[in-house]
Amino acid sequence: MSEPRDGVIRVAWHGADRFDVRIRRHVVRADQPADVGGSDTGPTPAELFVGSVAAGVACCAERYLRQRQLPAGVGVTVRYGLGVCPGRIDHIELSVEAPGLPAGLRASLLSVLEHCAVCTTLRVPPRVTFEVRQEACPRAGQASRPTPPRT
């Protein structure tokens, strides 16, 4: 089955800093560490973001190996740093472990990994818009009045 082109992800508050992120039929809990007031019941949003980058790279690497009938078993270690002004992730360093990869294919694999969808999104950022609504869901038969999106 192919990956969906467009999607909707729903995030619901579960008290304090806890949120459930619903993606298709999956639920991922996001929270903050206890030392900053959270309950530490899940990774932080920043950790989920960096984990998404690592998972995207791992999927691309594994597909690369599979297409070439090379041994499977990719691993990815990612290190990242948080910037202060503005608050953001300011660097991401990925290390891909591909034990069955012949040395002659390293450059080819690196080229493929640099073009994975998640990494490409970081290089060519999407348009991000915001809307603030008072009601989570309009009542049946009523149209919501969304605030115009901000970019």
SEFILUM-16776 format. One line per field, with one value per atom (N, C-alpha, C, O, CB): x, y, z; atom name. Coordinates in steps of 0.2 Angstrom, whole numbers, padded with zeros to 4 digits. Glycine has a CB too. Example, Ala and Ser with C-alpha at 12.3 -4.5 7.8 and 13.67 -1.06 7.14 Angstrom:
// SEFILUM-16776
px	(0066  0062  0066  0071  0057  0064  0068  0064  0067  0070)
py	(-0028  -0022  -0016  -0017  -0022  -0011  -0005  0000  0006  -0003)
pz	(0039  0039  0039  0042  0045  0035  0036  0039  0040  0029)
drense	(N  CA  C  O  CB  N  CA  C  O  CB)
END
This chain:
// SEFILUM-16776
px	(0004  0000  0004  0009  -0005  0003  0007  0005  0000  0006  0010  0010  0005  0005  0017  0000  -0004  -0001  0005  -0009  -0003  0000  -0002  0002  -0003  -0008  -0011  -0013  -0015  -0016  -0013  -0016  -0018  -0017  -0011  -0022  -0024  -0021  -0022  -0032  -0018  -0016  -0020  -0020  -0008  -0022  -0026  -0022  -0020  -0033  -0022  -0018  -0024  -0027  -0012  -0024  -0029  -0025  -0021  -0034  -0027  -0024  -0027  -0033  -0026  -0022  -0024  -0021  -0019  -0021  -0022  -0020  -0012  -0008  -0021  -0011  -0004  -0001  -0004  0000  0005  0008  0007  0011  0016  0002  0002  -0003  -0009  -0001  -0001  -0005  -0005  0000  -0003  -0010  -0011  -0011  -0015  -0017  -0006  -0006  -0008  -0006  0002  -0014  -0017  -0016  -0017  -0025  -0012  -0010  -0013  -0011  -0002  -0017  -0021  -0024  -0028  -0017  -0022  -0025  -0020  -0021  -0027  -0015  -0010  -0010  -0013  -0003  -0008  -0008  -0001  0002  -0013  0002  0008  0007  0004  0014  0010  0009  0015  0021  0009  0014  0019  0018  0013  0019  0024  0024  0030  0034  0023  0031  0037  0041  0037  0036  0047  0051  0048  0046  0058  0049  0047  0050  0047  0048  0057  0061  0059  0061  0068  0054  0051  0044  0040  0053  0041  0034  0030  0024  0032  0032  0028  0028  0030  0031  0025  0024  0029  0029  0017  0032  0037  0034  0037  0043  0027  0024  0025  0023  0017  0029  0031  0036  0038  0025  0039  0044  0041  0035  0047  0046  0044  0042  0044  0049  0039  0037  0044  0044  0033  0049  0056  0059  0061  0060  0058  0061  0057  0060  0060  0050  0046  0049  0049  0039  0050  0052  0059  0059  0053  0064  0070  0070  0073  0075  0066  0064  0061  0063  0060  0057  0054  0059  0059  0049  0064  0070  0074  0075  0074  0075  0079  0075  0078  0081  0069  0065  0064  0064  0058  0063  0063  0069  0069  0062  0075  0082  0082  0085  0087  0080  0081  0076  0079  0079  0070  0066  0069  0069  0059  0072  0075  0081  0082  0077  0085  0091  0089  0092  0095  0084  0082  0079  0080  0076  0075  0073  0078  0078  0068  0083  0089  0092  0094  0094  0093  0097  0092  0095  0098  0086  0081  0081  0081  0074  0081  0081  0087  0087  0080  0092  0099  0100  0105  0104  0095  0096  0102  0105  0096  0103  0108  0106  0100  0112  0110  0107  0104  0106  0113  0098  0094  0097  0102  0087  0094  0096  0099  0104  0101  0096  0099  0097  0092  0096  0102  0101  0103  0107  0105  0100  0101  0102  0098  0096  0107  0108  0108  0111  0115  0104  0104  0105  0103  0097  0110  0111  0109  0109  0119  0106  0103  0105  0106  0096  0104  0105  0099  0097  0112  0098  0093  0096  0100  0088  0094  0096  0091  0086  0095  0094  0090  0087  0081  0095  0090  0087  0087  0092  0090  0082  0075  0076  0080  0070  0071  0071  0069  0064  0065  0074  0073  0078  0083  0073  0077  0082  0087  0085  0079  0094  0098  0103  0106  0102  0103  0107  0105  0103  0115  0106  0104  0110  0111  0097  0113  0118  0116  0114  0125  0115  0113  0119  0123  0108  0119  0124  0120  0116  0129  0121  0117  0122  0128  0115  0119  0123  0120  0114  0123  0124  0122  0127  0131  0120  0127  0133  0134  0139  0131  0129  0129  0131  0131  0123  0132  0133  0140  0145  0131  0141  0148  0151  0147  0148  0157  0160  0159  0158  0168  0159  0158  0151  0150  0159  0146  0139  0138  0132  0134  0143  0142  0139  0135  0148  0143  0141  0134  0130  0146  0132  0126  0120  0115  0125  0121  0117  0116  0110  0119  0122  0121  0117  0113  0128  0118  0114  0107  0102  0116  0105  0098  0095  0089  0097  0099  0097  0096  0091  0102  0100  0099  0093  0091  0105  0090  0084  0077  0072  0084  0078  0072  0067  0069  0074  0061  0055  0056  0055  0049  0058  0058  0064  0063  0059  0070  0076  0074  0076  0082  0071  0070  0065  0065  0066  0060  0056  0060  0058  0051  0065  0069  0073  0074  0074  0075  0079  0074  0076  0083  0068  0063  0057  0053  0062  0057  0052  0045  0044  0053  0040  0033  0030  0033  0028  0025  0021  0017  0014  0016  0018  0015  0010  0011  0020  0003  -0002  -0005  -0005  -0007  -0008  -0011  -0018  -0020  -0007  -0023  -0029  -0031  -0030  -0034  -0035  -0037  -0045  -0048  -0034  -0047  -0055  -0057  -0053  -0057  -0063  -0065  -0068  -0067  -0070  -0071  -0074  -0070  -0068  -0082  -0069  -0065  -0069  -0066  -0064  -0075  -0079  -0086  -0089  -0081  -0088  -0094  -0100  -0099  -0095  -0106  -0111  -0114  -0113  -0117  -0118  -0120  -0125  -0129  -0124  -0124  -0128  -0126  -0129  -0135  -0121  -0118  -0111  -0107  -0117  -0110  -0103  -0099  -0101  -0104  -0093  -0088  -0086  -0086  -0082  -0084  -0081  -0074  -0072  -0085  -0069  -0062  -0059  -0061  -0059  -0054  -0050  -0046  -0043  -0046  -0045  -0041  -0034  -0031  -0041  -0031  -0025  -0019  -0020  -0023  -0014  -0008  -0003  -0002  -0007  0001  0008  0014  0019  0008)
py	(-0006  0000  0006  0007  0000  0011  0017  0022  0022  0021  0026  0031  0036  0038  0034  0039  0044  0050  0052  0045  0054  0060  0066  0070  0062  0066  0071  0068  0062  0076  0071  0068  0073  0079  0064  0070  0075  0071  0065  0075  0075  0072  0076  0082  0073  0073  0076  0075  0070  0073  0081  0081  0083  0088  0086  0079  0080  0081  0077  0075  0086  0087  0082  0080  0094  0080  0075  0077  0073  0068  0083  0086  0088  0085  0081  0093  0096  0097  0100  0091  0094  0094  0088  0087  0096  0084  0078  0079  0081  0072  0076  0076  0070  0067  0082  0067  0061  0064  0068  0057  0061  0063  0057  0051  0064  0058  0053  0053  0058  0053  0048  0048  0041  0036  0048  0042  0036  0032  0035  0032  0026  0022  0021  0017  0015  0026  0025  0031  0037  0025  0030  0036  0036  0031  0034  0042  0043  0048  0054  0045  0047  0052  0057  0054  0048  0063  0068  0071  0072  0074  0073  0076  0080  0080  0070  0082  0086  0082  0079  0093  0082  0079  0082  0088  0080  0078  0080  0086  0090  0074  0087  0092  0099  0104  0091  0099  0105  0106  0110  0106  0101  0102  0097  0097  0108  0093  0087  0081  0081  0086  0076  0070  0064  0059  0067  0066  0062  0055  0050  0060  0055  0049  0048  0043  0050  0052  0052  0056  0061  0053  0056  0060  0067  0068  0058  0072  0079  0080  0076  0084  0085  0086  0087  0085  0093  0090  0091  0084  0083  0095  0080  0073  0069  0065  0069  0070  0067  0069  0065  0068  0076  0079  0076  0073  0086  0076  0073  0065  0063  0074  0062  0055  0053  0048  0052  0058  0057  0058  0054  0063  0062  0063  0057  0054  0069  0054  0048  0042  0038  0046  0041  0036  0037  0032  0036  0043  0044  0041  0038  0051  0043  0041  0033  0030  0044  0030  0023  0020  0015  0021  0022  0019  0019  0014  0022  0025  0026  0021  0018  0033  0021  0016  0009  0005  0017  0007  0000  -0002  -0007  -0001  0003  0002  0001  -0003  0008  0006  0006  -0001  -0004  0011  -0004  -0010  -0016  -0020  -0012  -0016  -0021  -0021  -0026  -0019  -0015  -0014  -0017  -0020  -0007  -0017  -0020  -0027  -0030  -0015  -0030  -0037  -0037  -0042  -0042  -0032  -0032  -0034  -0033  -0025  -0036  -0038  -0032  -0026  -0040  -0034  -0029  -0028  -0031  -0031  -0023  -0022  -0015  -0014  -0027  -0010  -0003  0000  -0002  0002  0003  0007  0014  0016  0004  0019  0026  0029  0028  0030  0032  0036  0043  0045  0034  0047  0054  0058  0057  0056  0064  0068  0075  0077  0068  0079  0085  0090  0088  0085  0097  0102  0107  0108  0106  0110  0115  0122  0123  0114  0126  0133  0137  0135  0136  0143  0147  0153  0154  0149  0156  0162  0162  0164  0168  0160  0158  0151  0147  0159  0149  0142  0138  0138  0142  0133  0128  0123  0123  0132  0118  0113  0116  0118  0106  0117  0121  0116  0118  0125  0110  0105  0098  0096  0106  0094  0087  0083  0085  0085  0078  0074  0067  0064  0075  0064  0057  0052  0054  0057  0047  0042  0035  0033  0040  0033  0027  0021  0021  0028  0016  0009  0005  0003  0006  0003  -0002  -0007  -0007  0002  -0012  -0017  -0021  -0023  -0022  -0022  -0026  -0022  -0024  -0030  -0015  -0011  -0011  -0010  -0004  -0013  -0013  -0006  -0001  -0016  -0005  0002  0006  0012  0001  0003  0006  0009  0013  0001  0007  0010  0016  0018  0005  0017  0022  0029  0032  0023  0031  0038  0038  0043  0040  0032  0032  0032  0035  0025  0028  0028  0035  0037  0023  0038  0045  0050  0054  0048  0049  0053  0052  0057  0052  0046  0044  0046  0049  0036  0046  0048  0056  0058  0046  0059  0067  0069  0075  0070  0064  0066  0063  0062  0064  0060  0057  0063  0068  0053  0061  0066  0070  0076  0063  0068  0072  0077  0082  0067  0074  0079  0084  0090  0074  0082  0087  0092  0098  0084  0091  0095  0100  0106  0092  0098  0103  0108  0114  0099  0105  0110  0114  0120  0105  0112  0116  0116  0112  0113  0121  0121  0122  0126  0126  0118  0119  0126  0129  0113  0128  0134  0132  0127  0137  0135  0134  0139  0145  0133  0137  0142  0140  0135  0143  0145  0144  0147  0152  0148  0144  0146  0145  0140  0142  0149  0149  0149  0153  0154  0143  0143  0142  0140  0136  0145  0144  0138  0135  0150  0135  0128  0123  0124  0128  0117  0112  0109  0108  0106  0108  0105  0109  0110  0098  0111  0115  0110  0104  0118  0112  0108  0106  0109  0112  0100  0098  0103  0106  0091  0104  0109  0116  0121  0109  0118  0124  0125  0120  0127  0130  0131  0135  0139  0135  0133  0136  0143  0143  0132  0147  0154  0154  0157  0160  0151  0151  0158  0162  0146  0159  0165  0164  0159  0166  0169  0168  0166  0168  0175  0161  0159  0164  0169  0153  0163  0167  0164  0158  0170  0167  0163  0166  0164  0164)
pz	(0000  0000  0000  0004  0006  -0004  -0005  0001  0004  -0011  0003  0008  0006  0000  0010  0010  0008  0006  0009  0014  0001  -0001  0004  0005  -0008  0006  0011  0017  0017  0007  0022  0028  0034  0033  0031  0039  0044  0051  0051  0044  0055  0061  0067  0066  0062  0072  0077  0084  0085  0078  0087  0094  0099  0098  0094  0104  0110  0116  0118  0110  0120  0127  0132  0132  0129  0136  0141  0148  0152  0139  0149  0156  0156  0153  0161  0160  0161  0154  0150  0165  0153  0146  0142  0137  0147  0143  0140  0134  0135  0144  0128  0122  0119  0118  0117  0116  0112  0104  0102  0113  0101  0093  0090  0090  0091  0086  0083  0075  0072  0083  0073  0066  0063  0065  0065  0058  0055  0061  0065  0051  0062  0068  0074  0078  0065  0074  0079  0083  0082  0075  0090  0095  0098  0100  0100  0098  0101  0106  0105  0095  0112  0118  0117  0117  0125  0118  0119  0126  0128  0113  0129  0135  0136  0132  0141  0142  0144  0150  0153  0146  0150  0156  0163  0163  0155  0168  0174  0177  0181  0179  0175  0178  0175  0177  0176  0170  0167  0168  0165  0160  0173  0174  0171  0172  0173  0167  0163  0168  0173  0157  0165  0168  0165  0168  0168  0160  0156  0154  0155  0161  0152  0149  0142  0139  0150  0139  0132  0130  0134  0127  0124  0121  0120  0120  0115  0120  0119  0112  0108  0121  0110  0103  0099  0093  0102  0102  0098  0097  0092  0102  0102  0102  0096  0092  0108  0096  0091  0084  0079  0092  0083  0077  0075  0069  0078  0079  0077  0076  0072  0083  0080  0079  0072  0069  0084  0070  0063  0058  0053  0062  0059  0054  0054  0048  0056  0059  0060  0057  0053  0067  0058  0055  0048  0044  0059  0045  0038  0035  0029  0036  0038  0035  0035  0031  0039  0041  0042  0036  0033  0049  0035  0030  0023  0020  0030  0022  0015  0014  0009  0014  0020  0019  0019  0015  0026  0022  0022  0015  0012  0027  0012  0005  0000  -0004  0003  0001  -0003  -0003  -0008  -0001  0003  0003  0000  -0003  0011  0002  -0001  -0008  -0011  0002  -0011  -0019  -0022  -0028  -0021  -0018  -0021  -0018  -0019  -0019  -0015  -0012  -0007  -0008  -0017  -0003  0001  0008  0009  0002  0013  0020  0023  0023  0024  0026  0030  0037  0039  0030  0040  0047  0048  0051  0049  0046  0046  0053  0056  0041  0056  0062  0061  0057  0068  0065  0064  0071  0076  0060  0072  0079  0077  0072  0082  0081  0079  0085  0091  0076  0084  0089  0087  0081  0091  0092  0090  0096  0101  0089  0094  0099  0099  0093  0098  0104  0105  0105  0109  0111  0100  0100  0105  0107  0093  0107  0112  0109  0111  0117  0104  0102  0094  0092  0105  0091  0094  0096  0094  0088  0100  0103  0097  0094  0108  0095  0090  0090  0094  0083  0086  0085  0080  0075  0082  0082  0078  0074  0070  0082  0076  0072  0073  0079  0073  0068  0068  0065  0059  0065  0068  0065  0065  0070  0069  0059  0058  0057  0053  0053  0060  0059  0057  0061  0065  0051  0048  0049  0046  0041  0052  0052  0047  0048  0060  0042  0037  0036  0031  0030  0041  0041  0034  0033  0046  0030  0024  0018  0012  0023  0019  0013  0011  0014  0015  0004  0002  0001  0000  -0006  0003  0003  -0003  -0003  0004  -0009  -0015  -0016  -0021  -0021  -0012  -0012  -0007  -0007  -0012  -0003  0002  0000  0002  0006  -0006  -0008  -0011  -0011  -0014  -0015  -0017  -0012  -0013  -0022  -0007  -0001  0002  0003  0004  0003  0006  0002  0004  0007  -0005  -0010  -0009  -0009  -0017  -0008  -0007  -0001  0000  -0008  0005  0011  0012  0015  0016  0008  0008  0005  0005  0005  0001  -0003  0000  -0003  -0010  0006  0009  0011  0011  0016  0011  0011  0017  0017  0011  0023  0029  0028  0030  0035  0026  0025  0020  0021  0023  0015  0010  0012  0011  0003  0017  0020  0024  0025  0024  0027  0031  0027  0028  0036  0021  0016  0013  0011  0012  0011  0007  0012  0011  0000  0017  0021  0018  0013  0026  0021  0019  0021  0026  0021  0018  0020  0026  0026  0015  0032  0038  0040  0040  0044  0041  0042  0049  0051  0037  0052  0059  0058  0055  0065  0062  0063  0070  0073  0058  0073  0080  0080  0078  0085  0083  0084  0091  0095  0080  0092  0099  0101  0106  0101  0096  0097  0094  0088  0094  0097  0094  0088  0083  0100  0089  0083  0083  0088  0084  0077  0077  0078  0076  0070  0080  0081  0075  0070  0085  0075  0068  0065  0069  0070  0059  0055  0056  0053  0058  0060  0060  0057  0057  0068  0053  0050  0056  0059  0044  0056  0060  0057  0051  0062  0061  0058  0060  0065  0061  0056  0057  0057  0052  0053  0061  0060  0053  0052  0066  0049  0043  0045  0050  0039  0041  0042  0042  0038  0037  0047  0047  0044  0045  0054  0040  0038  0041  0039  0030)
drense	(N  CA  C  O  CB  N  CA  C  O  CB  N  CA  C  O  CB  N  CA  C  O  CB  N  CA  C  O  CB  N  CA  C  O  CB  N  CA  C  O  CB  N  CA  C  O  CB  N  CA  C  O  CB  N  CA  C  O  CB  N  CA  C  O  CB  N  CA  C  O  CB  N  CA  C  O  CB  N  CA  C  O  CB  N  CA  C  O  CB  N  CA  C  O  CB  N  CA  C  O  CB  N  CA  C  O  CB  N  CA  C  O  CB  N  CA  C  O  CB  N  CA  C  O  CB  N  CA  C  O  CB  N  CA  C  O  CB  N  CA  C  O  CB  N  CA  C  O  CB  N  CA  C  O  CB  N  CA  C  O  CB  N  CA  C  O  CB  N  CA  C  O  CB  N  CA  C  O  CB  N  CA  C  O  CB  N  CA  C  O  CB  N  CA  C  O  CB  N  CA  C  O  CB  N  CA  C  O  CB  N  CA  C  O  CB  N  CA  C  O  CB  N  CA  C  O  CB  N  CA  C  O  CB  N  CA  C  O  CB  N  CA  C  O  CB  N  CA  C  O  CB  N  CA  C  O  CB  N  CA  C  O  CB  N  CA  C  O  CB  N  CA  C  O  CB  N  CA  C  O  CB  N  CA  C  O  CB  N  CA  C  O  CB  N  CA  C  O  CB  N  CA  C  O  CB  N  CA  C  O  CB  N  CA  C  O  CB  N  CA  C  O  CB  N  CA  C  O  CB  N  CA  C  O  CB  N  CA  C  O  CB  N  CA  C  O  CB  N  CA  C  O  CB  N  CA  C  O  CB  N  CA  C  O  CB  N  CA  C  O  CB  N  CA  C  O  CB  N  CA  C  O  CB  N  CA  C  O  CB  N  CA  C  O  CB  N  CA  C  O  CB  N  CA  C  O  CB  N  CA  C  O  CB  N  CA  C  O  CB  N  CA  C  O  CB  N  CA  C  O  CB  N  CA  C  O  CB  N  CA  C  O  CB  N  CA  C  O  CB  N  CA  C  O  CB  N  CA  C  O  CB  N  CA  C  O  CB  N  CA  C  O  CB  N  CA  C  O  CB  N  CA  C  O  CB  N  CA  C  O  CB  N  CA  C  O  CB  N  CA  C  O  CB  N  CA  C  O  CB  N  CA  C  O  CB  N  CA  C  O  CB  N  CA  C  O  CB  N  CA  C  O  CB  N  CA  C  O  CB  N  CA  C  O  CB  N  CA  C  O  CB  N  CA  C  O  CB  N  CA  C  O  CB  N  CA  C  O  CB  N  CA  C  O  CB  N  CA  C  O  CB  N  CA  C  O  CB  N  CA  C  O  CB  N  CA  C  O  CB  N  CA  C  O  CB  N  CA  C  O  CB  N  CA  C  O  CB  N  CA  C  O  CB  N  CA  C  O  CB  N  CA  C  O  CB  N  CA  C  O  CB  N  CA  C  O  CB  N  CA  C  O  CB  N  CA  C  O  CB  N  CA  C  O  CB  N  CA  C  O  CB  N  CA  C  O  CB  N  CA  C  O  CB  N  CA  C  O  CB  N  CA  C  O  CB  N  CA  C  O  CB  N  CA  C  O  CB  N  CA  C  O  CB  N  CA  C  O  CB  N  CA  C  O  CB  N  CA  C  O  CB  N  CA  C  O  CB  N  CA  C  O  CB  N  CA  C  O  CB  N  CA  C  O  CB  N  CA  C  O  CB  N  CA  C  O  CB  N  CA  C  O  CB  N  CA  C  O  CB  N  CA  C  O  CB  N  CA  C  O  CB  N  CA  C  O  CB  N  CA  C  O  CB  N  CA  C  O  CB  N  CA  C  O  CB  N  CA  C  O  CB  N  CA  C  O  CB  N  CA  C  O  CB  N  CA  C  O  CB  N  CA  C  O  CB  N  CA  C  O  CB  N  CA  C  O  CB  N  CA  C  O  CB  N  CA  C  O  CB  N  CA  C  O  CB  N  CA  C  O  CB  N  CA  C  O  CB  N  CA  C  O  CB  N  CA  C  O  CB  N  CA  C  O  CB)
END
